[in-house]
Every structure is written in C-alpha cells, then in structure tokens.
Amino acid sequence: MTMAVSAGRGLVDDVRVDEREGGGRRPDPEVEPKARRRSFSAAYKLRILSEYEAAPDGQKGAILRRENLYSAHIVEWRKAREAGALAGLSKPKGRPPVDDRDKELEKLRAEKAKLEKELAKARFVIEVQGKVSELLEKLSEGIPDGSGDPNSPRR
C-alpha cells in the first residue's frame, strides 16, 4: 500500500526532484515572493519623459509597454519636473564633500584644544612647585642648624 502526503499551504514539498544544490526541493507554488518597489533615477525619468513627449501619438503606448511603465508615471514625473524636483534629484545623495579649508580648520582647532590642555597642566605643575618651594623654605627657617648639638649628623 502506498500513501501520498500532500504539503499544506506555505509548506515545502519534500519530494526530491534531482541531486542539485539546494536539496532539490520545490517551493510551494501558492507562496508568493515578496514584491519589491521599483525606483527610477532622475536621469532615467528625464530621458523617458523627453522620448515620450517627442513620440507621435501612436508610439507613446509602445514606449510605456517597452519600459513596463504606466501613464501615471509620466504624469507624476512631469509634475516633478515642472516643480524642479527632478533637477534636484540629479545631485549626488549624501553630505556635500568637505572643503580642504574646513578640514584644516578642524585640525587646527583640535590641536589648539590639545595645547590648551597641556598649558593648563604646565601652569598647575608650576603652581604646585612654587607652593612646595615656599613650604620647604618655611621648614628650613624653622629647623635649627644643629651647630650646638654634637650628636647631630650634620657638620
């Protein structure tokens, strides 16, 4: 007796087709792949708009079919072009390139901050040395010179 097992919705059929990479499993035909939205560059939009507008009435549909576009794309792209948005889209994305002067200015500011820290340390060390010197001076004034004491280690 032979039993047939059917795969449920969203499951993968376990029947081996051949020994190819991936285990030879067939995907479930009812599971749809994830749709991905198309995006068009500004240059592409402008090229298609100029080609569409230059074409005679009978050829406009052929352009849309060839490029797999809808007339709504053309309407939307025209509005964007008239508003000046497509010209702005042709600029490169991201931050504008940093000017060499700005780089040098940032470098000099960092160096200045580092030198100011070092100067503050040096001033602190000088201040501490001055206080230590004053303290040693006061201590040396208060200590007898020991010339009258024969047991003194000084001579």
Backbone as a printed PyTorch tensor [residue, N CA C, xyz], in Angstrom:
tensor([[[  0.8430,  -1.1700,   0.0000],
         [  0.0000,   0.0000,   0.0000],
         [  0.8940,   1.2410,   0.0000]],

        [[  0.6050,   2.1870,  -0.8680],
         [  1.3860,   3.4090,  -0.9960],
         [  0.5530,   4.5790,  -0.4980]],

        [[  1.1890,   5.4510,   0.2830],
         [  0.4840,   6.6160,   0.8180],
         [  1.0490,   7.8820,   0.1960]],

        [[  0.2070,   8.7830,  -0.1520],
         [  0.6350,  10.0740,  -0.6960],
         [  0.4030,  11.1330,   0.3710]],

        [[  1.4070,  11.9530,   0.6160],
         [  1.3050,  13.0190,   1.6120],
         [  1.3230,  14.3410,   0.8620]],

        [[  0.3480,  15.1750,   1.1380],
         [  0.3160,  16.4830,   0.4710],
         [  0.7950,  17.5460,   1.4400]],

        [[  1.4950,  18.4980,   0.9150],
         [  2.0140,  19.5960,   1.7360],
         [  0.9190,  20.6350,   1.9270]],

        [[  0.8570,  21.2140,   3.1130],
         [ -0.1390,  22.2560,   3.4010],
         [  0.2960,  23.5880,   2.8290]],

        [[ -0.5370,  24.5640,   2.9350],
         [ -0.2530,  25.8970,   2.4010],
         [  0.9680,  26.4990,   3.1070]],

        [[  1.9130,  26.9790,   2.3120],
         [  3.1040,  27.6160,   2.8650],
         [  4.2090,  26.6300,   3.2000]],

        [[  3.9600,  25.3380,   3.0910],
         [  4.9770,  24.3430,   3.3890],
         [  5.6740,  23.9250,   2.1080]],

        [[  6.8110,  23.3050,   2.2590],
         [  7.6000,  22.8900,   1.1120],
         [  7.3860,  21.4030,   0.8840]],

        [[  7.1720,  21.0140,  -0.3670],
         [  7.0290,  19.6150,  -0.7310],
         [  8.3700,  18.9270,  -0.5080]],

        [[  8.3730,  17.7670,   0.1290],
         [  9.5990,  17.0990,   0.4940],
         [ 10.0960,  16.1340,  -0.5750]],

        [[  9.4990,  16.0870,  -1.7270],
         [  9.8720,  15.1520,  -2.7770],
         [ 11.1300,  15.6440,  -3.4620]],

        [[ 12.0980,  14.7400,  -3.6080],
         [ 13.3500,  15.1090,  -4.2820],
         [ 13.1580,  15.0190,  -5.7840]],

        [[ 13.5950,  16.0830,  -6.4820],
         [ 13.4990,  16.1000,  -7.9340],
         [ 14.7840,  15.5620,  -8.5340]],

        [[ 15.9030,  16.0700,  -8.0840],
         [ 17.1990,  15.5750,  -8.5190],
         [ 18.2240,  15.9440,  -7.4570]],

        [[ 19.4790,  15.7240,  -7.7200],
         [ 20.5190,  15.9380,  -6.7180],
         [ 21.1920,  17.2990,  -6.8680]],

        [[ 20.4960,  18.3200,  -7.3510],
         [ 21.0770,  19.6570,  -7.4830],
         [ 21.2660,  20.2970,  -6.1160]],

        [[ 22.0490,  21.3770,  -6.1210],
         [ 22.2800,  22.1310,  -4.9030],
         [ 20.9650,  22.7100,  -4.4000]],

        [[ 20.8030,  22.7780,  -3.0970],
         [ 19.5640,  23.2760,  -2.5140],
         [ 18.6500,  22.1340,  -2.1290]],

        [[ 19.1170,  20.9140,  -2.2480],
         [ 18.3340,  19.7810,  -1.8100],
         [ 17.2930,  19.3460,  -2.8120]],

        [[ 17.1280,  20.0350,  -3.9180],
         [ 16.1680,  19.6380,  -4.9280],
         [ 14.7280,  19.8280,  -4.4920]],

        [[ 14.4720,  20.6760,  -3.5410],
         [ 13.1040,  20.9030,  -3.0690],
         [ 12.4090,  21.9200,  -3.9480]],

        [[ 11.1380,  21.6980,  -4.1530],
         [ 10.3470,  22.6250,  -4.9530],
         [  9.5970,  23.5590,  -4.0200]],

        [[  9.6300,  24.8640,  -4.2840],
         [  8.8770,  25.7780,  -3.4280],
         [  7.3760,  25.6150,  -3.6680]],

        [[  6.6240,  25.9160,  -2.6460],
         [  5.1710,  25.8340,  -2.7310],
         [  4.6820,  26.8880,  -3.7280]],

        [[  3.9470,  26.5130,  -4.7380],
         [  3.5230,  27.4830,  -5.7500],
         [  2.5160,  28.5020,  -5.2230]],

        [[  1.9010,  28.2440,  -4.0860],
         [  0.9150,  29.1780,  -3.5530],
         [  1.5460,  30.3070,  -2.7560]],

        [[  2.8180,  30.1690,  -2.3790],
         [  3.5040,  31.2090,  -1.6170],
         [  4.0850,  32.2030,  -2.6070]],

        [[  3.6400,  33.4470,  -2.5120],
         [  4.0870,  34.4740,  -3.4460],
         [  5.4000,  35.0870,  -2.9610]],

        [[  6.3250,  35.3510,  -3.8850],
         [  7.5580,  36.0230,  -3.4660],
         [  7.2520,  37.4590,  -3.0430]],

        [[  8.0960,  37.9970,  -2.1980],
         [  7.8790,  39.3450,  -1.6940],
         [  8.0820,  40.3620,  -2.8130]],

        [[  7.1040,  41.2440,  -2.9890],
         [  7.1850,  42.2680,  -4.0360],
         [  8.1940,  43.3340,  -3.6410]],

        [[  8.8770,  43.8800,  -4.6430],
         [  9.8580,  44.9290,  -4.4080],
         [  9.4910,  46.1430,  -5.2470]],

        [[  9.4440,  47.3000,  -4.6340],
         [  9.0800,  48.5280,  -5.3400],
         [ 10.2200,  48.9680,  -6.2430]],

        [[  9.8640,  49.3670,  -7.4470],
         [ 10.8710,  49.8420,  -8.3910],
         [ 11.2330,  51.2880,  -8.0670]],

        [[ 12.4670,  51.6340,  -8.3440],
         [ 12.8830,  53.0210,  -8.1990],
         [ 13.6000,  53.4280,  -9.4870]],

        [[ 13.4150,  54.6700,  -9.8640],
         [ 13.9640,  55.1640, -11.1200],
         [ 14.8570,  56.3620, -10.8280]],

        [[ 15.9860,  56.4290, -11.5120],
         [ 16.8880,  57.5640, -11.3220],
         [ 16.3190,  58.7980, -12.0280]],

        [[ 16.8000,  59.9550, -11.6260],
         [ 16.3360,  61.2030, -12.2280],
         [ 16.7060,  61.2590, -13.7080]],

        [[ 17.8900,  60.7610, -14.0440],
         [ 18.3160,  60.7640, -15.4480],
         [ 17.3900,  59.8760, -16.2880]],

        [[ 17.0070,  58.7200, -15.7550],
         [ 16.1020,  57.8150, -16.4660],
         [ 14.7480,  58.4880, -16.6810]],

        [[ 14.2350,  59.1190, -15.6330],
         [ 12.9310,  59.7890, -15.7410],
         [ 12.9600,  60.8700, -16.8090]],

        [[ 14.0020,  61.6790, -16.8070],
         [ 14.1070,  62.7570, -17.7890],
         [ 14.2520,  62.2030, -19.2010]],

        [[ 15.0000,  61.1130, -19.3570],
         [ 15.1760,  60.5050, -20.6730],
         [ 13.8530,  59.9570, -21.2030]],

        [[ 13.1120,  59.2720, -20.3560],
         [ 11.8290,  58.7030, -20.7720],
         [ 10.8250,  59.8160, -21.0730]],

        [[ 10.8050,  60.8660, -20.2430],
         [  9.8860,  61.9870, -20.4890],
         [ 10.1600,  62.6360, -21.8410]],

        [[ 11.4380,  62.8790, -22.1420],
         [ 11.7440,  63.5320, -23.4250],
         [ 11.4130,  62.6080, -24.5930]],

        [[ 11.6770,  61.3050, -24.4500],
         [ 11.3580,  60.3550, -25.5040],
         [  9.8420,  60.2450, -25.6910]],

        [[  9.1100,  60.2320, -24.5820],
         [  7.6420,  60.1050, -24.6320],
         [  7.0170,  61.3340, -25.2870]],

        [[  7.5090,  62.5040, -24.9210],
         [  6.9320,  63.7360, -25.4640],
         [  7.2990,  63.9450, -26.9310]],

        [[  8.4210,  63.3920, -27.3710],
         [  8.8350,  63.5410, -28.7650],
         [  8.1480,  62.5190, -29.6690]],

        [[  7.5970,  61.4700, -29.0840],
         [  6.9880,  60.4020, -29.8850],
         [  5.6190,  60.8380, -30.3970]],

        [[  5.2440,  60.3660, -31.5970],
         [  3.8810,  60.6390, -32.0850],
         [  2.8640,  59.8660, -31.2340]],

        [[  1.5860,  60.2390, -31.3770],
         [  0.5460,  59.6770, -30.5100],
         [  0.4900,  58.1550, -30.5460]],

        [[  0.7000,  57.5310, -31.6520],
         [  0.5970,  56.0800, -31.7480],
         [  1.7610,  55.3470, -31.1020]],

        [[  2.8860,  56.0260, -30.8980],
         [  4.0860,  55.3740, -30.3640],
         [  4.2490,  55.5290, -28.8560]],

        [[  3.4480,  56.3850, -28.2500],
         [  3.5930,  56.6320, -26.8110],
         [  3.2780,  55.3850, -25.9990]],

        [[  2.2480,  54.6720, -26.4080],
         [  1.8930,  53.4310, -25.7020],
         [  2.9790,  52.3770, -25.8430]],

        [[  3.6180,  52.3510, -27.0040],
         [  4.6980,  51.3840, -27.2240],
         [  5.8760,  51.6600, -26.2910]],

        [[  6.1710,  52.9290, -26.0610],
         [  7.2570,  53.2920, -25.1460],
         [  6.9170,  52.8210, -23.7370]],

        [[  5.6730,  53.0570, -23.3090],
         [  5.2670,  52.6320, -21.9700],
         [  5.3430,  51.1100, -21.8230]],

        [[  4.8910,  50.3750, -22.8390],
         [  4.9420,  48.9140, -22.7830],
         [  6.3880,  48.4170, -22.7700]],

        [[  7.2320,  49.0210, -23.6100],
         [  8.6320,  48.6100, -23.6820],
         [  9.3450,  48.8100, -22.3450]],

        [[  9.0490,  49.9120, -21.6840],
         [  9.7100,  50.2390, -20.4140],
         [  8.9500,  49.6870, -19.2100]],

        [[  7.8000,  49.0400, -19.4650],
         [  6.9630,  48.4790, -18.4060],
         [  6.5380,  49.5710, -17.4150]],

        [[  6.0290,  50.6630, -17.9700],
         [  5.5910,  51.8060, -17.1780],
         [  4.0930,  52.0370, -17.3760]],

        [[  3.5440,  52.8860, -16.5340],
         [  2.1440,  53.2900, -16.6390],
         [  2.0910,  54.7750, -16.9710]],

        [[  0.9520,  55.2000, -17.4940],
         [  0.8010,  56.6200, -17.8350],
         [  0.8580,  57.4840, -16.5690]],

        [[  0.4980,  56.8970, -15.4300],
         [  0.5790,  57.6400, -14.1680],
         [  2.0250,  58.0220, -13.8430]],

        [[  2.9700,  57.1670, -14.2350],
         [  4.3840,  57.5120, -14.0400],
         [  4.7170,  58.7960, -14.7960]],

        [[  4.2690,  58.8660, -16.0400],
         [  4.5720,  60.0290, -16.8760],
         [  3.9600,  61.2860, -16.2620]],

        [[  2.7020,  61.1940, -15.8250],
         [  2.0300,  62.3500, -15.2220],
         [  2.7750,  62.8100, -13.9790]],

        [[  3.1450,  61.8580, -13.1410],
         [  3.8380,  62.1840, -11.8910],
         [  5.2090,  62.7910, -12.1710]],

        [[  5.9330,  62.2230, -13.1290],
         [  7.2650,  62.7220, -13.4530],
         [  7.2120,  64.1030, -14.0950]],

        [[  6.1660,  64.3840, -14.8680],
         [  6.0070,  65.7230, -15.4440],
         [  5.8180,  66.7610, -14.3410]],

        [[  4.9460,  66.4420, -13.4000],
         [  4.7030,  67.3690, -12.2830],
         [  5.9960,  67.6250, -11.5110]],

        [[  6.7580,  66.5730, -11.2790],
         [  8.0160,  66.7230, -10.5470],
         [  9.0070,  67.5720, -11.3310]],

        [[  9.0480,  67.3710, -12.6550],
         [  9.9620,  68.1540, -13.4910],
         [  9.5710,  69.6200, -13.4800]],

        [[  8.2700,  69.9070, -13.5900],
         [  7.8110,  71.2940, -13.5880],
         [  8.0650,  71.9690, -12.2430]],

        [[  8.0110,  71.1950, -11.1730],
         [  8.2810,  71.7490,  -9.8430],
         [  9.7800,  71.8850,  -9.5770]],

        [[ 10.5970,  71.3460, -10.4870],
         [ 12.0470,  71.4470, -10.3200],
         [ 12.6200,  70.3330,  -9.4640]],

        [[ 11.8080,  69.3520,  -9.1160],
         [ 12.2790,  68.2830,  -8.2340],
         [ 13.2610,  67.3540,  -8.9360]],

        [[ 13.0770,  67.1070, -10.2170],
         [ 13.9770,  66.1880, -10.9130],
         [ 15.3690,  66.7680, -11.0610]],

        [[ 15.4640,  68.0630, -11.1910],
         [ 16.7860,  68.6840, -11.2750],
         [ 17.5170,  68.5040,  -9.9530]],

        [[ 16.7660,  68.6100,  -8.8520],
         [ 17.3660,  68.4130,  -7.5400],
         [ 17.7470,  66.9730,  -7.2870]],

        [[ 17.0290,  66.0370,  -7.8950],
         [ 17.3310,  64.6230,  -7.7040],
         [ 18.5990,  64.2000,  -8.4180]],

        [[ 19.0030,  64.9470,  -9.4150],
         [ 20.1980,  64.5550, -10.1520],
         [ 21.4770,  64.8510,  -9.3660]],

        [[ 21.3650,  65.6390,  -8.3020],
         [ 22.5280,  65.9050,  -7.4630],
         [ 22.8740,  64.6360,  -6.6850]],

        [[ 24.1470,  64.4300,  -6.3640],
         [ 24.5180,  63.2290,  -5.6120],
         [ 23.9280,  63.2530,  -4.2080]],

        [[ 23.5660,  62.0640,  -3.7270],
         [ 22.9840,  61.9490,  -2.3950],
         [ 24.0660,  62.0490,  -1.3420]],

        [[ 23.6500,  62.3290,  -0.1340],
         [ 24.5730,  62.3520,   0.9930],
         [ 25.0850,  63.7440,   1.2800]],

        [[ 26.0660,  63.7830,   2.1360],
         [ 26.6580,  65.0560,   2.5400],
         [ 27.4820,  65.6440,   1.4010]],

        [[ 27.5380,  66.9550,   1.3310],
         [ 28.4310,  67.5530,   0.3260],
         [ 29.8820,  67.2910,   0.7290]],

        [[ 30.7770,  67.2460,  -0.2330],
         [ 32.1770,  66.9790,   0.1100],
         [ 32.7450,  68.0920,   0.9910]],

        [[ 33.6070,  67.7010,   1.9040],
         [ 34.1940,  68.6400,   2.8540],
         [ 35.2890,  69.4290,   2.1580]],

        [[ 35.2700,  70.7390,   2.3810],
         [ 36.2790,  71.6130,   1.7970],
         [ 37.6040,  71.3950,   2.5230]],

        [[ 38.7260,  71.5490,   1.8030],
         [ 40.0460,  71.3640,   2.4090],
         [ 40.2790,  72.3710,   3.5320]],

        [[ 39.7510,  73.5730,   3.3500],
         [ 39.9220,  74.5860,   4.4030],
         [ 39.1910,  74.1730,   5.6720]],

        [[ 38.0200,  73.5590,   5.5160],
         [ 37.2740,  73.1020,   6.6910],
         [ 38.0230,  71.9890,   7.4180]],

        [[ 38.6440,  71.0860,   6.6500],
         [ 39.4400,  70.0210,   7.2630],
         [ 40.6030,  70.6050,   8.0590]],

        [[ 41.2920,  71.5710,   7.4320],
         [ 42.4390,  72.1830,   8.0990],
         [ 41.9980,  72.9570,   9.3410]],

        [[ 40.8700,  73.6520,   9.2420],
         [ 40.3520,  74.4010,  10.3790],
         [ 40.0230,  73.4680,  11.5380]],

        [[ 39.3950,  72.3370,  11.2510],
         [ 39.0560,  71.3680,  12.2910],
         [ 40.3210,  70.8010,  12.9310]],

        [[ 41.3260,  70.5400,  12.1000],
         [ 42.6010,  70.0220,  12.6040],
         [ 43.2630,  71.0440,  13.5310]],

        [[ 43.2580,  72.3100,  13.1280],
         [ 43.8730,  73.3560,  13.9450],
         [ 43.1100,  73.5590,  15.2570]],

        [[ 41.7910,  73.4530,  15.2080],
         [ 41.0020,  73.5870,  16.4430],
         [ 41.3230,  72.4580,  17.4210]],

        [[ 41.4630,  71.2490,  16.9010],
         [ 41.7910,  70.1090,  17.7600],
         [ 43.1860,  70.2950,  18.3710]],

        [[ 44.1260,  70.7600,  17.5420],
         [ 45.4810,  70.9900,  18.0420],
         [ 45.4930,  72.0830,  19.1080]],

        [[ 44.7160,  73.1420,  18.8990],
         [ 44.6270,  74.2340,  19.8770],
         [ 44.0740,  73.7250,  21.2000]],

        [[ 43.0300,  72.9070,  21.1490],
         [ 42.4420,  72.3700,  22.3790],
         [ 43.4610,  71.5080,  23.1180]],

        [[ 44.2260,  70.7100,  22.3690],
         [ 45.2370,  69.8520,  22.9910],
         [ 46.3210,  70.7050,  23.6610]],

        [[ 46.7720,  71.7620,  22.9730],
         [ 47.8150,  72.6230,  23.5320],
         [ 47.3100,  73.3970,  24.7510]],

        [[ 46.0360,  73.7970,  24.7390],
         [ 45.4760,  74.4800,  25.9070],
         [ 45.4390,  73.5560,  27.1200]],

        [[ 45.1380,  72.2680,  26.8920],
         [ 45.1570,  71.3040,  27.9960],
         [ 46.5640,  71.1640,  28.5600]],

        [[ 47.5430,  71.0580,  27.6520],
         [ 48.9370,  70.9300,  28.0920],
         [ 49.3920,  72.1710,  28.8530]],

        [[ 48.9790,  73.3520,  28.3970],
         [ 49.3330,  74.6000,  29.0720],
         [ 48.7240,  74.6450,  30.4660]],

        [[ 47.4770,  74.2050,  30.5930],
         [ 46.8260,  74.1910,  31.9090],
         [ 47.5720,  73.2470,  32.8540]],

        [[ 48.0280,  72.1030,  32.3400],
         [ 48.8030,  71.1680,  33.1680],
         [ 50.1200,  71.8060,  33.6070]],

        [[ 50.8010,  72.4480,  32.6540],
         [ 52.0890,  73.0690,  32.9660],
         [ 51.9130,  74.1660,  34.0150]],

        [[ 50.8730,  74.9840,  33.8870],
         [ 50.6190,  76.0410,  34.8860],
         [ 50.3370,  75.4400,  36.2610]],

        [[ 49.5990,  74.3370,  36.2970],
         [ 49.2980,  73.6730,  37.5590],
         [ 50.5810,  73.1430,  38.1920]],

        [[ 51.4450,  72.5270,  37.3880],
         [ 52.7080,  71.9950,  37.9020],
         [ 53.5760,  73.1250,  38.4380]],

        [[ 53.6460,  74.2450,  37.7350],
         [ 54.4420,  75.3890,  38.1950],
         [ 53.8860,  75.9250,  39.5110]],

        [[ 52.5660,  75.9960,  39.6190],
         [ 51.9270,  76.4730,  40.8480],
         [ 52.2450,  75.5410,  42.0180]],

        [[ 52.1680,  74.2380,  41.7750],
         [ 52.4700,  73.2650,  42.8350],
         [ 53.9370,  73.3590,  43.2180]],

        [[ 54.8280,  73.5040,  42.2530],
         [ 56.2560,  73.6320,  42.5590],
         [ 56.5370,  74.8810,  43.3860]],

        [[ 55.8450,  75.9690,  43.0700],
         [ 56.0260,  77.2020,  43.8480],
         [ 55.5820,  77.0010,  45.2930]],

        [[ 54.4510,  76.3140,  45.4910],
         [ 53.9640,  76.0680,  46.8520],
         [ 54.9010,  75.1430,  47.6200]],

        [[ 55.4130,  74.1240,  46.9120],
         [ 56.3660,  73.2110,  47.5610],
         [ 57.6300,  73.9720,  47.9420]],

        [[ 58.0790,  74.8450,  47.0710],
         [ 59.2730,  75.6370,  47.3620],
         [ 59.0580,  76.5280,  48.5810]],

        [[ 57.8820,  77.1790,  48.6560],
         [ 57.5680,  78.0130,  49.8160],
         [ 57.5290,  77.1820,  51.0940]],

        [[ 56.9250,  76.0080,  51.0060],
         [ 56.8230,  75.1360,  52.1780],
         [ 58.1990,  74.6900,  52.6370]],

        [[ 59.0690,  74.3100,  51.7140],
         [ 60.4240,  73.9100,  52.0800],
         [ 61.2060,  75.0770,  52.6770]],

        [[ 60.9550,  76.2670,  52.1540],
         [ 61.6340,  77.4640,  52.6800],
         [ 61.2210,  77.7020,  54.1290]],

        [[ 59.9130,  77.5930,  54.3940],
         [ 59.4200,  77.7900,  55.7640],
         [ 59.9400,  76.7070,  56.6960]],

        [[ 59.9990,  75.4870,  56.2120],
         [ 60.5070,  74.3960,  57.0410],
         [ 61.9930,  74.5790,  57.3420]],

        [[ 62.7370,  75.0570,  56.3660],
         [ 64.1750,  75.2290,  56.5850],
         [ 64.4490,  76.3930,  57.5420]],

        [[ 63.5700,  77.3950,  57.5980],
         [ 63.7410,  78.5170,  58.5380],
         [ 63.4400,  78.0700,  59.9610]],

        [[ 62.5430,  77.1530,  60.1430],
         [ 62.1330,  76.7100,  61.4750],
         [ 63.0460,  75.6580,  62.0690]],

        [[ 63.9160,  75.0360,  61.3150],
         [ 64.7980,  73.9950,  61.8270],
         [ 66.1010,  74.6380,  62.2670]],

        [[ 66.5310,  74.3250,  63.5090],
         [ 67.8440,  74.8620,  63.9360],
         [ 68.9610,  74.2150,  63.1180]],

        [[ 70.0580,  74.9470,  62.9590],
         [ 71.1290,  74.4640,  62.0930],
         [ 71.9450,  73.3520,  62.7540]],

        [[ 71.8060,  73.1040,  64.0560],
         [ 72.4260,  71.9670,  64.7280],
         [ 73.9000,  72.1550,  65.0220]],

        [[ 74.4400,  73.3390,  65.0130],
         [ 75.8620,  73.5470,  65.2710],
         [ 76.1960,  73.3690,  66.7450]],

        [[ 75.2180,  73.5230,  67.6220],
         [ 75.4730,  73.3720,  69.0520],
         [ 75.2860,  71.9500,  69.5140]],

        [[ 74.7460,  71.0520,  68.7350],
         [ 74.4750,  69.6740,  69.1380],
         [ 75.5720,  68.7630,  68.5940]],

        [[ 76.3660,  68.1410,  69.4650],
         [ 77.4600,  67.2970,  68.9800],
         [ 76.9380,  65.9880,  68.3590]],

        [[ 75.7280,  65.5540,  68.7090],
         [ 75.1990,  64.3110,  68.1670],
         [ 74.5050,  64.5000,  66.8190]],

        [[ 74.4810,  65.7010,  66.3120],
         [ 73.8130,  65.9910,  65.0520],
         [ 74.5900,  65.3730,  63.8960]],

        [[ 73.8890,  64.7840,  62.9350],
         [ 74.6000,  64.1700,  61.8060],
         [ 75.2100,  65.2070,  60.8570]],

        [[ 74.8030,  66.4360,  60.9620],
         [ 75.3610,  67.4820,  60.0660],
         [ 76.6730,  67.9900,  60.5900]],

        [[ 77.5280,  68.4430,  59.7090],
         [ 78.7940,  69.0120,  60.1450],
         [ 79.1230,  70.2280,  59.3990]]])
